[in-house]
Amino acid sequence: MTFPRRWEESVKSRSLARMWSQRRVVDYGLAKRALVRSVRSGRTVPRDVCDAQPYLLRAARHLGEPTERTCPVCERENVTNVTYVYGDSLGRHAGQAKATSELVDMAHDYDEFRVYVVEVCQGCSWNHLAVSYVLGNGPPDLVGQP
């Protein structure tokens, strides 16, 4: 199946740079747009979606990666991406926030793990899962296949 070039460019601009073993990518952009539309129309109150836990806000402040995207709720501050890793092979690293730069080494060192990128507004506490994907040197028959 081929998609229009504009769609491919849109996905690339919203997603993180593709890594050598990245697979099973899930983009939550449609869910985000629906939620933002619900807030803007008044069906959902902002306090129901601006509910980031203190740990997530702390992770955004200390380990997050700033973006150029404005918060869709308060429209005052840019969102920060916080990247979490989960997987049985990660041991003590499972559930930790990591810098994107650390993921390349981890993809070589561990079999398979899932990465979750959450966008967080440190001003109003908006948070939403942006994308998830699998990394790792995993079984050879899985690496590089969607």
C-alpha positions in Angstrom: 0.0 0.0 0.0 1.4 3.4 -0.8 0.5 6.6 0.9 0.6 10.2 -0.4 4.0 11.8 0.1 2.4 14.5 2.3 1.2 11.8 4.8 4.7 10.2 5.0 6.3 13.6 5.6 3.7 14.4 8.3 4.4 11.1 10.1 8.2 11.6 9.9 8.0 15.1 11.3 5.9 13.9 14.4 7.9 10.7 15.1 11.3 10.2 16.4 14.1 9.4 14.1 13.9 5.8 13.0 16.5 3.5 14.7 18.0 0.5 13.1 15.9 -2.0 15.0 12.7 0.1 15.4 9.5 -1.9 14.7 5.9 -2.3 15.7 5.4 1.5 15.8 2.1 2.8 17.1 1.3 6.5 16.6 -1.3 7.9 19.0 -1.9 11.1 17.0 -5.5 10.4 16.1 -6.4 9.8 19.8 -4.6 13.0 20.7 -6.5 15.0 18.1 -9.8 13.6 19.2 -9.1 14.5 22.8 -7.9 18.0 22.0 -11.0 18.5 19.8 -13.2 17.4 22.8 -11.5 19.9 25.1 -11.8 22.8 22.7 -15.5 22.0 22.1 -16.2 22.0 25.8 -17.2 18.3 26.0 -14.1 17.6 28.2 -12.9 20.0 30.8 -9.1 20.8 30.8 -8.6 19.6 34.4 -9.6 16.1 33.3 -6.8 15.9 30.8 -4.2 18.1 32.6 -3.4 15.4 35.2 0.2 14.6 34.9 1.6 12.8 38.0 4.4 14.5 40.0 6.8 11.8 38.9 6.1 12.4 35.2 6.5 16.2 35.7 9.8 15.6 37.4 11.0 13.3 34.7 10.0 15.9 32.1 12.0 18.6 33.9 15.1 16.5 34.4 15.2 13.9 31.7 12.7 15.2 29.1 13.7 16.5 25.6 12.2 19.9 24.7 10.2 20.2 21.5 9.1 23.1 19.3 5.4 21.9 19.6 3.1 24.2 21.7 0.9 22.5 24.3 -2.5 21.9 22.6 -4.4 22.7 25.8 -2.9 25.8 27.4 -1.1 27.0 24.2 1.5 28.8 26.4 4.4 26.4 26.7 6.1 23.9 24.5 5.7 20.2 25.3 8.5 18.0 26.5 9.0 14.4 25.3 9.6 11.9 28.1 10.8 8.4 26.9 10.1 5.3 29.0 11.4 1.8 28.4 9.8 -1.5 29.5 10.8 -5.1 28.9 11.7 -8.3 30.6 15.3 -8.2 29.4 15.9 -4.7 30.8 16.1 -5.8 34.5 16.6 -2.7 36.7 16.2 -0.4 33.7 12.6 -1.4 33.1 10.1 1.4 33.7 12.8 4.1 33.7 12.8 7.4 31.8 15.7 7.5 29.3 17.2 10.0 27.0 16.7 9.2 23.3 20.5 9.1 22.9 20.6 6.1 25.3 18.2 4.0 23.2 20.8 3.3 20.5 23.1 1.5 22.9 20.2 -0.2 24.6 18.9 -1.5 21.3 22.3 -3.3 20.8 22.5 -4.5 24.4 19.0 -5.9 25.0 16.9 -8.5 23.2 13.6 -6.6 22.9 11.9 -3.8 24.8 9.1 -1.4 24.2 9.6 2.4 24.2 6.8 4.8 25.1 7.2 8.5 24.3 4.9 10.8 26.4 4.5 14.4 25.6 4.1 16.6 28.8 3.4 20.3 29.3 5.1 21.4 32.4 2.9 24.4 32.6 -0.6 23.0 32.7 0.2 19.2 33.3 -1.2 18.0 29.9 0.2 14.6 29.1 -0.5 12.2 26.3 1.1 9.1 24.9 2.6 10.2 21.6 4.1 7.0 20.1 5.3 3.6 21.1 7.6 1.1 19.4 9.8 -1.9 19.9 13.6 -1.8 19.9 16.3 -4.4 20.5 18.5 -6.9 18.8 15.7 -9.6 19.4 15.3 -12.8 17.5 16.9 -12.4 14.0 13.6 -13.2 12.3 12.0 -10.2 13.9 14.6 -7.5 13.6 13.8 -5.0 10.9 10.4 -6.4 10.1 7.2 -4.4 10.8 
